[in-house]
């Protein structure tokens, strides 16, 4: 296994893939996905960016890292952790982006309501333009195998979050990864349709 180097003193808080600006606001997560780069031999890098964080960046630093929101196709909350674990900074940054002509997408594991013990979707309404939820598998046994959730009830909570989301956000997509053992993309698509959301197939080890 490749040796893990210490995080750099200058963390990567934002990175760009094509015309999208991605924000890395936390490295904490409610899942321990076996397919996540930070748990694999290649080390914690996405498109060459080292996304390890020594500390939690504050809201001002993150807004500074956004730059000019209108320059980008969209601003995406997507780093090496679950963005909704830092809900207040996420909301403040989304407000900033919206006020400066930008579009906001949130990539999430869909466990925010379980974590915060309440429905946080009303707070996302008007702030988040598009929501992408990592469903990843078509059933709970595969979800537990590949995503390794730390919270009891995660599979059901994620589905509930997905089914509630269209009431607050018009563009909601569930994603699953083609290439994970046992995962059937057609079955994942059917589940997303039953939950009332769109579906997007992702490919193992392809990021962005």
QUIVENGI-V340987 format. One record per residue. N is the residue number from 1. PHI is phi in whole degrees, 0 to 359 (* if undefined). NEAR is the number of other C-alpha atoms within 12 Angstrom. Layout:
# QUIVENGI-V340987
N	PHI	NEAR
N	PHI	NEAR
This chain:
# QUIVENGI-V340987
1	*	8
2	294	11
3	294	10
4	272	17
5	275	16
6	294	15
7	298	19
8	285	17
9	290	14
10	251	17
11	289	27
12	274	35
13	269	39
14	215	35
15	215	32
16	238	30
17	233	21
18	55	15
19	258	17
20	252	26
21	254	36
22	256	40
23	250	45
24	252	46
25	263	45
26	199	34
27	249	34
28	276	25
29	209	30
30	268	32
31	238	37
32	230	26
33	303	30
34	294	23
35	266	30
36	290	31
37	306	27
38	288	30
39	253	22
40	240	18
41	297	15
42	292	20
43	87	25
44	278	30
45	231	27
46	231	27
47	51	20
48	86	15
49	271	28
50	275	30
51	259	36
52	290	33
53	237	29
54	281	19
55	209	20
56	280	23
57	292	26
58	276	20
59	299	26
60	299	18
61	297	22
62	290	32
63	296	30
64	299	18
65	288	27
66	296	37
67	78	26
68	259	22
69	305	31
70	292	21
71	287	19
72	251	25
73	299	22
74	195	32
75	260	47
76	242	39
77	279	46
78	194	40
79	230	41
80	256	39
81	213	32
82	267	32
83	302	37
84	288	37
85	292	30
86	244	27
87	297	26
88	297	19
89	300	26
90	302	39
91	295	32
92	294	22
93	291	40
94	299	38
95	300	27
96	298	29
97	298	37
98	298	25
99	290	17
100	246	21
101	79	20
102	259	28
103	246	35
104	240	41
105	240	39
106	247	43
107	265	35
108	216	39
109	273	44
110	76	44
111	252	38
112	299	36
113	295	32
114	292	28
115	295	29
116	273	19
117	61	12
118	193	14
119	277	23
120	269	25
121	301	34
122	301	19
123	286	23
124	277	32
125	300	28
126	84	24
127	252	30
128	255	38
129	276	31
130	220	31
131	238	41
132	240	38
133	249	43
134	280	39
135	285	51
136	74	51
137	220	41
138	263	35
139	207	28
140	292	25
141	297	19
142	290	25
143	300	35
144	295	25
145	292	24
146	269	30
147	263	32
148	49	27
149	295	29
150	267	20
151	249	23
152	297	17
153	85	21
154	297	30
155	300	34
156	293	25
157	296	28
158	296	38
159	295	37
160	297	28
161	299	40
162	298	42
163	292	28
164	279	25
165	302	36
166	299	27
167	293	19
168	244	24
169	227	28
170	285	24
171	252	26
172	236	37
173	229	40
174	264	43
175	238	37
176	217	40
177	257	37
178	282	26
179	125	19
180	278	26
181	304	20
182	87	22
183	282	29
184	250	22
185	298	28
186	298	20
187	291	23
188	295	35
189	297	30
190	297	22
191	296	28
192	301	35
193	296	22
194	295	18
195	277	26
196	84	24
197	230	33
198	285	29
199	226	32
200	225	27
201	278	29
202	253	28
203	240	18
204	306	20
205	73	20
206	254	15
207	247	22
208	102	20
